[in-house]
Amino acid sequence: MADIERIHVAAAAIFNARGRVLIARRPAHAHQGGLWEFPGGKLEPGESPRQALVRELQEELGIGIVSARRLIQVRHEYPDKSVLLDAWRVDGFTGVPAGCEGQPLKWTAPADLSDFAFPAANTPIIQALRLPERYLITPEPGYDVSGFLEMLGHVIGRGISLVQLRAKRQAGESFRQLSFAAAEMCRRANVRLLLNGSPQLGTETGAAGVHLTGRCLMALGQRPLGSGHLVAASCHNREEVNQANRLGLDFIVVSPVKKTTSHPGAPALGLAGLRTLCESAVMPVYALGGMQELDIGSVWECGAQGIAAIRGLWISS
């Protein structure tokens, strides 16, 4: 049996001023030929992913990079090769992209990427492009539910577009009513709401999906909802990350990255621990635990999608 080829590829999700992303079609004779992809190519010996990206975008598209950051790293096993895909988000460039190698190009909205056929390794990149950089986890509503909903409306009005309704002290009918009210508010604002609760309730309320606790995650044998809903989970170690990988979840939240007042005894992962779990994941990862807006750059460097927070996003918004 021949050895499987192992390649390291740098790829770019290039955005224009209209918020559209550039995709290119692979030549018919190439591996995964005829499918669409994000521009880029193999690293040459001694190159870093960013150096390879600069070279490839100049050769393929005739553009230079002005502003770029890490987006996600994907490991994927094809029958004939193993791919390590370093994906970057490019928000600033010089020149006008052109198919210098004769490849067709197209600008498309991230929400429409599912209309195109991509290699399987690109699936996590597409998911990352559809998710925001900030994931709000709500604080406990307390007794003032109307005040809580008013504040939620204020927060999503300031640009938060992905929310987890976490209300552990609400039970039974009170949590059910709160879930319906929050889901309706988010739907009107085009905000995706995930319930930290049962998948069945998530479906009944019309929420965008559910967020699983680590305990619920480990008890599952299969993904609880179909691809029409988001399914996320809380992970604290590699075992939980591997379970999320097996179930095909849409994203995970890794914690605690820093020590927090809510869990003072929990050992912090630190940025090194976050990086390790990001490398193990095959989906976007949010960093949770003491996260503030100023931490976004640091977690991007670790390969994370962005930050998840309660106080850091609820109060600052």
Buried (B, 14 or more C-beta within 10 A) or exposed (E): EEEEEEEBBBBBBBBEEEEBBBBBBBEEEEEBEEBBBBBBBEBEEEBEBBEBBBBBBBEBBBBEBEEBEBBBBBBBEBEEEEBBBBBBBBBEBEEEBEBEEEBEBEBBEBEEBEEBEBBEBBBBBBBBBBBBBBBBBBBEBEEEBEEBBEBBBEBBEEEBBBBBBBBEEBEEEEBBEBBBBBBBBBBEBEBBBBBBBBBEBBBBBEBBBBBBBBEBBBEBEEBBBEEEBBBBBBBBEBEBBBBBBEBEBBBBBBBBBBBBEEEEEEEBBBBEBBBBBBBBBBBBBBBBBBBBEEBBEBBBEBBBBBBBBBBBBBEEB
